[in-house]
Amino acid sequence: MKTCSICKTEYDENEPDSLYGEAGEWLAEEFFKDAGELCKSCRENRARLVMMYGHEMNT
């Protein structure tokens, strides 16, 4: 079990991802440099927020 660096909950890093979770992991690797530190929920939420508000990343 690992602890999420954003919400501080414990999570299983081997839990299968949704499409949003995969997008969030890509964002964590490419833009935020915190890959492997976020739970599934935080990765999914980040992906949704970037889709709505991260217009500079959608070019």
Rosetta blueprint (number, residue, H / E / L):
1 M L
2 K E
3 T E
4 C L
5 S L
6 I L
7 C L
8 K L
9 T L
10 E E
11 Y E
12 D L
13 E L
14 N L
15 E L
16 P L
17 D L
18 S L
19 L H
20 Y H
21 G H
22 E H
23 A H
24 G H
25 E H
26 W H
27 L H
28 A H
29 E H
30 E H
31 F H
32 F H
33 K L
34 D L
35 A L
36 G L
37 E L
38 L L
39 C L
40 K H
41 S H
42 C H
43 R H
44 E H
45 N H
46 R H
47 A H
48 R H
49 L H
50 V H
51 M H
52 M H
53 Y H
54 G L
55 H H
56 E H
57 M H
58 N L
59 T L
